Amino acid sequence: MKYKVIITGSTGMVGKGILIECLECDLIENVLVINRSSINMNHPKLTEIILEDFNNLEEIRDELVGYDGCFHSMGVSSLGVSKDVYENITYDVTIKLAKLFLEKNPNSTFTYVTGAGTDSTESGKIHWARIKGKTENELLRMPFKKSYMFRPGYIHPMKAVGSRTLWIQLLYKIIGVLYVFLKYFPSSATNTVNIGKAMICCLDRKLDIVILNNKDINEIASTYR
């Protein structure tokens, strides 16, 4: 079976890694990316929509029809933004996208990149963790065919994927030395290739778990064919 998928956040490190794996995978026949700025990439499988404000998702609702999965990796760091802005991008936009996608594709899979430390109880002291947990819980209540929450910890960039932020680029160069050892401890780290492969596996099979940490992501990716 061939699949058509939507990816958000492909201008970022994780989303770009997911996109590369999808473009290289024979199971994926079409990829629609929705970004605030262009990824400046051409590929026979690839279609791009530029949406400068994701609060205006209604503008593109009719272009979301006919897809098997949505890989939602768009997000923002809680550092340097107000709590209201963080909640809008993390919760409001995500739920709006998921509802529109589900309306247009009721027999579909939705995967969401959250992060290690997400608070499923929604009652902890850390604001970002509560909002991530609130978002996850709402997504898991939606009647998707399948939905999975990806909670990676350290993610190592592969295949020339990287951050656009200088200090993060430098950090990855430093940690890259340590990753030679970290990759032998699957609970400690994953990488952009494994996240992409694991997401494709989520489309192609039904997993026993719905919240995936580093170890789960790595193990699922190892079964990718």
N, C-alpha and C positions, 0 to 999 in steps of 0.2 A: 504494500500500500504506500502511496505517496501522500505527503502532507503539505499543507499551506499554512504558514505561520506569520504572526505579527510580532515584531520585536520593538520595544521602546528602549531608549537609553543607549542606542548603539554608537553615540558619540563618546560615551564613557568606556572605561576599561572593561568592565564586566560585559556590558552589552555588545561591545565590539568583538570580544572573544566569542560570545554566543553566536553572533552574526557570521563570523568566519567559519565556525563549525557547521552551521546550517548551510552555507554556500558550498561547502566541500562535501556535504552528505548527500548521497544518492536518494535517501528517503524523503528529502525536502525538495519539492518542486518549485515553490514560490515563496519569497520572503517580502513582506511589506514592513518597512521601517518607518516609524513616526518619531520625528525629532524636532527640536526647536531650531536647529541649524543643520545644514547639509553635511553628510559624511563624505561627500565628494568621491563616491565610488560607483563604478559601472560594472554590472554583472548581468548575464541573461536572466537569472532568477530574481533579480532585485528590483523592487519598486520603492520609491521614497515619497513620503508626505512631509512637508514642512508645516508645523503647527507651532507658532511662536508662543501661544498661551494655551496650555493643556486644560485650563478651565473652560475653554471653548470647544471641547471635544464634540459637542453636538453638530458642529460645522462639518464634520467628516463621518458622521454616523453611517451614512449609506456606503461608504468606502470600506467598512469593516466586515462586509458580508462575504461568506464563502471560505472561512478559515477554520482550520482544525485546532489551532492552539495560539495562545498569546503568551510570549515570554516577556514579562514586565520587569525590566531591570533599571528603569528610570528612578532616580532619587536625588536627595540632597543631604549633605552633611548637616548635623544639628549645630555644628560650630559656625558661628558668625551669622546665623539667621534667627529671627524671633520665633517664639513658640508657635505663634499663629501661622507664620509662613511655613514652618516645618510641618505642622499638622495639615495645612492645605495641600502641600505637595505629596506628603507621605500617605495621608488618609483620604482626603476629599478627592483628589485627582485619581488615585488608584481605584477607589470604589466606583467613581463615575465611569472610568474606563471599563472596569470589570462588568458593570451592569449593561453598558452599551454593547460590549463584546458578547455577553451571554444572550442578550436580546436578539442579536443578529446571528449568533452561532450557538444554539442551545445544546448541541451535542459536542461540546468542545472541552479542551483542557486549558487551564490557566495556571501558570507558574509565576511566582513572585519572589524576587530577591529581597530578603529582609536582612538579617545579620545575626551573628552570635550575640547572645545577651538579650534578645527580644523577650519581653515580659508578657506571657500569655494570660497572666492573671489581670493585667491592666491596672494593677493596684500598687506597683512598686514606686520607689522614690525617683527613679530616673525617667524624665519626661519622654525622651526619644524611644526608650524601650517600651513604655506604656503605649505610645502611639503606634509603634510597629506591631505590638501585640493586638491592639484594637483592630488594626488593619487586617492582620492575619485571621483573626477570629471571624470578622465579617466576611472575608473571602471564603473561608471554609464552610460558612453557613449557606453560601450561594449554591444553587443546584447545577453546578458544572458536572460534566461527565466525570472529570477528574480535576483535582486542584492540589498543588504542591507548594509548600513554602520552603524556600532555600535559605538556610541560615549559615552561610560561610563565615569563618573567622578570617585568618590570613589567606589572601588570594594572591598567588604569584602570577604575573603577566607572562604569557607565552606568545609565540609567533609574532613578535614585534609589536604586540599590543602594549599600550602603556597609558599612563596618566598625562593629561595636558598641564598639570600643575607641577612647577619646577621642583618644589621641595619634596613632593611625593615621588617624582622621578628619581631624585637623589636617594630617597629612602629605599626605593626598590633596588637600586644598584647595590646599596649596602647589604640589605637583607638577602639579595640574590645569592650572596656567598653562603649565608646560613641555610638557604633553601635546598642546597645540595644535600644537607643532612635532614632538614625538616620533611622532605618528601618521603622519607622512610618511616615517618610517624604520621599516618593518615588522619589522625584526630587533630593534629596541630596545624595543618595547612592543606590547601587545595590550590588549583590553578584555573586559569580562564578556559583552557582546553577541556578539563574535566567538567566544569560547570556547563559548558555548551553541550558536551556529549551526554551528560546526565539529563539535561532538559529534553534532548531528542529522545532519550530512552523513556522519559515520562509520557511522551506522545505515543510511543509504540507499544507500551505495556502498562499494566496496572500494578503499582507498587503496594507493598504492605504498609508503608508508612507515608505520612503526608507532610511531616516536618523533617527536613533533611539537613544534617550538620556536615561538617567537613568529611568525617569518616564515611557517612552515607553517600555523599556526593562522589567521593573517590571510588567507593565500592561499586556503585551503579555505573560510573563511567568505565570501570574496568571490564564490564560485561558488554560494552558497546561494540557493535559489529558494523 
